[in-house]
Amino acid sequence: MGRRKKPNCDHVECEIQHQGRCLRAAPISTSIAALRAARAASYLTQDEAARLVHMSDGRVWRRWEAGSRPISETAVQLFALLTDQPYPLAEPEAVAPG
């Protein structure tokens, strides 16, 4: 029997490891607001969040949240996994002025 392939993915390893959902098919880009909200929901400082994903200090994390450096999706995936949050990270809810 041949392996089933998803229309947008021909990576056999994706079907095996990720139940057919190709993680390479559609790149995910985490927003600064989503990253900041996920960290705040975990009650972690930037330094603590950085150490959680095996970064030496919080400088890079601070640069991600400042928007001066592209966010590493690999680190975000690890952060979501270790803090029991869904990936991709949810965008924060907008608060109506009032």
N, C-alpha and C positions, 0 to 999 in steps of 0.2 A: 504494500500500500504506500502511495506517495504521501508526502506531507502536504497539508493544506497551507496555502500562502494567502496572506491578506492582499487585497488589491494594491495598497500603497506601500507594501513592504515585501521584499524578497529575501530578507535576512532570516535564514532558518533558525539561528540562535535566538532571535527575538521571539519567535513563536514558541520555542521550547522554554526559555527562561521567563518570559513575560506574558504567558498565556495569549500569544498572538498579537499583543499590543506593542508595536514597534516604538521604542523610545528614541530612535534616530529619525523617524519619519517626519515629525513636526517638532522643530526645536522650540523649547519653552524658554521664555524670557521672564524672569521674576522681576517685578517692579520694586522700586525702592520702598514704596509704601507697604507692600506686602511683606518684604523682608523685615522692615522695622516693626510692623504689627505682630509678625510671628515671634520675633525676639521678645517683644514686650509681653506677649501672651505667655511666654515661657518664664517670665520674671528673671531674665538674664541681662547682665550688662553686655556691652559690646565686647569687652575683654573675655568675659565668661563664655559668650557664644562662640567667639573665635577659638578659644581653647577646646571647646566641645568638639569642634570639627578639625582638631589637630593643627591649628595655626599657632605659630609661636607667640604672637601677641595680637592685640585688637586693631592695629593700624590699618590693615587691609579691610577689615570689617567696617571700620569707621569710614574709609574711603568708598566702600560700596554704598553705605547709607547716605553719604554726601553726594553720590553720583559722579565722583571723580575717577572711578575705576569700574570696569565692567564686572558684574556679579558672576561668580563661578557657580554654574548650575550644579556641578558635582558637589560642591560644598553645601549648597542649598538642599540638595537631595539628602545628604547625610544629616544635616541639621533637622530636616523634617522627620526623618526616620528616628533619630535619637530623642526628639522632643514629642513624638507621637502626634505629629500634625500631618494633614494631607499634603500630597505633592501633586500638582503644583500648589504653591501657597495661595491661600485665598486673599483676595483684595479686601482691605478694610472697608467696613460699611461707612458710607457718607453720613455725617451727622447734620441734620437740618438746622439752620440757624434759628434761634428762637429765644 
